[in-house]
Amino acid sequence: MATTTFTVRQFYNIPSEYGTFERPASTFVVTGSVSRLLVNGGRTNLANDSMTITTQNSSPYIANSGTSEGWWPSPDISAAGYGIIVGGNEAYTNSTPDGRTSAVSCWGWVAQEDQPTNDAEFIALASSVLGDFYESVGAAKNALRSAGFYYQYPVGFDGQSPNTGDGSDAA
């Protein structure tokens, strides 16, 4: 089964008005129709992290932890943690622990004992987040990816986003 080596994920939203971009070193990118999220893969000292990103419509776009889109911690996804769904829509406004406003939102469900129960929790959460009902895991995953969302099951269960790089959440 797919597992992750990260206890807490860090996400960074790149506003859509900046267009396409190449991912910075030590990150993965999740791209959808309404958001582009950087997922931290190996960057350190995120509280002071700064990235220069050359984008289609702004060259360069300076991304750093002091901006409103700065690194946003996920819930704990350890063995006793949660499954998560994350979205980077500019319409989201959430306060971060350090007082910034973030454009990244995290939803989660408490880890269950088996795959079918986690699947049911995932479908219910995806349906709630997107405001539509999905009858299967596959339909929920497709809808989330199409809307630009990242998702990850609890450690030890199949259900990681397929586009975040080898050794992280590859299914």
N, C-alpha and C positions, 0 to 999 in steps of 0.2 A: 504494500500500500504506500501511497505517497505520504511523505512526512516533511516537516520543515525543520530547519536548524535554527530558526529565529524565534526567540521568546516573544519579543515585541517588534512589530513592524513599524517602520517610519514611512509616511506618505507625504508627497509634495505635489500640489496641484499647479499645473501650468495653464493659465487662462487661455481659452480657445482663440481669443483675438490675436494671439501672437503667431498663429499658424504652426506649421510643422517644425520639428527640431530633431537633432540627433541627441540621444541620451548621454548624459554625463557619465564619466567613469564611475564604476562601482554602483550603478543603479540599474533597475529594470524599468521599462515603461509599459504602462497599460493604456491603450488608446481605444476610445470609444466614440460614439457619436456626440456626446455632450461633455466629455471630460478627457483629460490626459493626466494620468497620475504617474509620478516617479515613485518607485518603491525602492527603499534603501537596500542595497546588497552588501556593502562593505565600507561605506563612508563613516568616518569617526568624528567625534566632537560636533555633533549636529547642532548644538546650541550656538555655535559660532561658524557653522558651515556657510560657505558662499560658493555659488557656481555661476560661471559665465556660460550661457547657453545661446548659441546662434540659432535664431528662429527665422522662419519665412518672412515675417512682417516686422521684426524688431531685431536688429543685429548690433550688438548682442543684447539679450535679455539677461539682466543680472538677477539671479535668484539667490536669496539668502534668508537666514532664519529670522531676520527682522521684518520681512514683508508679511502681508496678511495671508499669503499662501504658504508660509513656511512649514517646515517639517512638522507633521502631526502624528503623535504616537497612536498606535492601534491598541485595542484591548489585548490582554495577555492571551496568547494562543498556545500556551504550554499544555502538557498532557491533561492538566486539570482546568483548562481554560475554556475558550469559546471558539465557535465558528464565527466568521465575520464577513460582512459585506461592506465595502467602502466605495464611496462615490466622491468625485471631485467636481461637482457642478458649481459654477460661480454663483448660482442662486442660493446656495447653502450659506448660512452665516452661523458659526459656532464660536464660542469663546474658548480659547486655549488656556491651559493652566497658568501660563505666564501673562495672560491678559490680552493677547492678540486676538483678532478675529480670523478664523480659518474658513476656507472654502472647501474643506474636506470633512465629510461626515462618516462615522463608523456606526454600524448596527451589529448586534451579535446575538447568538443563542448559546446557552450553556451546553457544554459538551455532553453528549448522550453515550449510552453504553454500546450501541451497535450502529452499523452503517444504515440500516433502514430507518431507524429512529432519527438519526442525524439528517438523512435525506428528507424526511417529513418536516423537520424543523427548518431546514434550508428552504424548502418550497414555501412554507408558511411565511418566513421572513422576506424572501424575495417578492412574494405576492404583496405583502404589506408595504415594502419599500417602493415598489413600482406601481402600486395601486391597481393591479390586475391579478386574476387568478391563474395559476399555472398547474397543470395536471401532472407534470412529470419533472424530474430533476433536469433532464435535457432541455425542456422548454424554458425552465427557470434560468438555467445557465445561459442559454442563447439570448434570452431577453436582457439579462444583466450585462453580458458582453456587448450587445448592440447598443445599450444605453451608456456604455463607458464605465461600468462598475467592475471593481476587483472583488473576488470572493475567495475565501479559504476555509476549509473545514478544520475542525480541531486536529491536532497532531495525531497521526495514526489512522486517519480515515481518508479515503479517496474523495477528492473534490476541490483540488487547488486550481486556481486560474492557470490556463495552459501557456500563457505568454509572459512569464516572469523569469525565465532563465533556468539553466541546468543547475541543480544543487540547491535550489531554493524551494520552489513550489511546483516543480514540473510534475505533471500527473503521470 
